[in-house]
Amino acid sequence: MFQDSTIRKSLDQYIQRRILEIPTEIKQTFPAIKQIWKCKDEADFLYGYYVGKIEEGSLHYLLKATRASAGGYVDTFEIRGIIETHKTDLQEAIKIATK
């Protein structure tokens, strides 16, 4: 999908920026996850939530950057794979926010 390395690099930078915003966003948006969502593992819930949010944002980012339509050009599994390369950073951002 990403034959253009500048698009791949740009998407990677977008994902990194989003991960840096997560601790502040969690503190403002999710003050009481355990009470509201009845979750036993707050970090697991937030990880899944933010993978989805970043995936959605990445798709919009790519469509705007490439001026492409959603038909066939963008592979969401590839986007998910790129997000997963930042798994440790994402988990660390969540851990920082939930301390």
C-alpha positions in Angstrom: 0.0 0.0 0.0 2.6 2.5 1.0 4.9 2.6 -2.0 5.7 6.2 -1.3 8.1 6.2 1.7 7.2 9.9 2.5 3.6 8.9 3.1 4.7 6.0 5.3 7.1 8.3 7.2 4.4 11.0 7.6 1.9 8.5 8.9 4.4 7.2 11.4 5.1 10.7 12.6 1.3 11.3 12.9 1.0 8.1 15.1 3.9 9.2 17.3 2.3 12.7 17.8 -1.0 11.1 18.8 0.7 8.8 21.3 2.3 11.8 22.9 -1.1 13.5 23.4 -2.6 10.4 25.1 -1.6 11.0 28.8 -3.2 14.4 28.9 -6.3 13.2 27.0 -6.8 10.3 29.3 -6.6 12.5 32.4 -9.2 14.9 30.9 -11.5 12.3 29.3 -11.4 9.2 31.5 -11.2 10.2 35.1 -13.0 7.1 36.5 -12.8 4.2 34.0 -13.2 1.5 36.6 -16.3 3.0 38.0 -18.0 4.0 34.7 -17.1 1.0 32.5 -16.8 -1.6 35.3 -13.4 -2.6 33.9 -11.0 -4.7 35.9 -8.0 -3.8 33.7 -8.0 -0.1 32.9 -4.8 -0.2 30.8 -6.2 -3.0 28.5 -9.4 -1.0 27.9 -7.5 2.2 27.1 -5.0 0.4 24.8 -7.9 -1.0 22.7 -9.6 2.3 22.7 -6.6 4.3 21.6 -5.6 1.7 18.9 -9.0 2.3 17.4 -8.9 6.1 17.8 -5.4 6.2 16.2 -6.4 3.9 13.4 -9.4 6.1 12.7 -7.3 9.2 12.8 -4.7 7.6 10.6 -7.2 6.7 8.0 -8.5 10.3 7.9 -4.9 11.6 7.8 -4.0 9.4 4.9 -7.1 10.2 2.9 -6.4 13.9 3.3 -2.6 13.5 2.6 -3.1 11.5 -0.5 -6.4 13.0 -1.6 -7.5 9.4 -2.3 -10.9 7.8 -1.9 -11.4 5.0 0.6 -11.9 2.6 -2.2 -9.1 0.1 -2.3 -6.1 2.3 -1.7 -6.0 2.3 2.1 -5.4 -1.0 3.9 -6.6 -0.8 7.5 -4.6 -3.9 8.4 -1.5 -2.2 7.3 -2.4 0.9 9.4 -3.0 -1.4 12.4 0.4 -3.0 11.8 2.1 0.4 11.8 0.3 1.3 15.0 1.4 -2.0 16.6 5.1 -1.1 15.9 4.5 1.6 18.5 2.9 -0.7 21.0 5.4 -0.2 23.8 5.2 3.6 23.4 1.4 3.5 23.5 1.4 1.2 26.6 3.9 3.5 28.3 1.8 6.6 27.5 -1.3 4.9 29.0 0.7 3.8 32.1 1.9 7.3 32.7 -1.6 8.7 32.5 -3.1 6.1 34.8 -0.6 6.4 37.7 
